[in-house]
Amino acid sequence: MAEAPIVMPKLGLTMSEGLIAEWLVAPGDEVAEGQVLFVVETDKISNEIEAPAAGRITQVLVAAGETVDVGVPVALWTGPGQGAVPVADTPPAAPTTPAPLPVVQNGSRIRATPFARRLAERGRIALADIAGSGPRGRIQADDVRASLAGKPASAKPLPKARDMRGLIAARVSRSKAEVPHFYLTADAVFDALIALRADLNADPAAPGKLSVTAFLAGAAARALKLMPEANVVWRDGQAVPLVGVGIGIAVDAPGGVMAPVVAVRGGIHALALDLDAAIERARTGRLGAADMGEAALGISNVGMFGVRALAPIIDPDQTFMLGVGAPHVAFRLGADGQPRAVQEVTLTLSCDHRAIDGAAAARFLAAIVDLLEHPARLLIAHD
């Protein structure tokens, strides 16, 4: 049977290249339909690529650790038709099963590919007992198989090509080179938000706990709905309106900062649950194509580190990035004309000047501040 290519798939609307993190097959292997062939990582996701049909792998063209463009052949096989792993034009539905809790060893998360985690779960073996042979000690499928067989896996050399750090570096460099940034800064009083959050989280009947990030995302989403002229992205030389509202969240993950996008539907409790799930997937290396949706705005919250303010770099596929600092005490005049102490948070909105002008961006930031200072408005669901 003639050989056909297996190509680097397109796992999201904006994906242009991917890193082959791990091969799970080798030349000569017979594979079944649905069998995982290799693991792809981008600066946003880690995804297992399955065989669309049965066949035999004849040649691996791209080694683990190398980065190639979407559509480039990574292997040859004897599968039917073109033999290419299907390219996803639209992201699949988000997984309905919750991601497992991250494995922690000595206070830090254990690095492992998603497939290795699944193998370990099936074999009832702790990842903490397995030595990783992948890049930066990452546990791979062969490590789990070797551990189950009772012998150590052979050490593999570190990849010579760019790793995840290189993908992130390329993305932020592209943003600073192509996107004309300008910045707006405002302080928001968080007293009402802090009080409302504490009251809601004390309710035993609540569907879940609300984080400050949930209120930030809810306020940004509501402002985008109030100002549809801000819910745009710059594409092909023009500002393109987005149909729905998505919010990107910068997550400090083991392999570097990940930025899943959460589609905003329903009220703030539903948004909080979706955010928590996306953040957990990012931290455990389980982000998929469904986490790469479109969004006009991303949020980078560094308040937990005690940082006063942040002027973040915009994701090149978005229009805004909202930098959030730590709460600090400030004094403002009350209704009686006397100064009173309040909790303020500094917000810095990085803006793409191609997609929006300064006055409109200032109104957008003012809308976010107003919603954060009157957070009860965020409890009303708006589709």
Secondary structure as UniProt FT lines:
FT   STRAND          4..7
FT   TURN            13..14
FT   STRAND          17..23
FT   TURN            27..28
FT   STRAND          30..31
FT   TURN            33..34
FT   STRAND          36..41
FT   STRAND          46..50
FT   STRAND          55..60
FT   TURN            64..65
FT   STRAND          67..69
FT   TURN            70..71
FT   STRAND          73..77
FT   TURN            81..82
FT   STRAND          104..105
FT   TURN            106..107
FT   STRAND          108..109
FT   HELIX           114..122
FT   TURN            123..124
FT   HELIX           127..129
FT   HELIX           135..137
FT   HELIX           141..149
FT   HELIX           164..178
FT   STRAND          181..189
FT   HELIX           191..201
FT   TURN            204..205
FT   HELIX           212..226
FT   HELIX           228..230
FT   STRAND          232..235
FT   TURN            236..237
FT   STRAND          238..241
FT   STRAND          246..249
FT   STRAND          251..253
FT   TURN            254..255
FT   STRAND          256..258
FT   STRAND          261..263
FT   HELIX           268..283
FT   TURN            284..285
FT   HELIX           289..291
FT   STRAND          297..301
FT   HELIX           303..305
FT   TURN            316..317
FT   STRAND          320..324
FT   STRAND          328..333
FT   TURN            335..336
FT   STRAND          339..352
FT   TURN            353..355
FT   HELIX           358..373
FT   HELIX           375..379
//
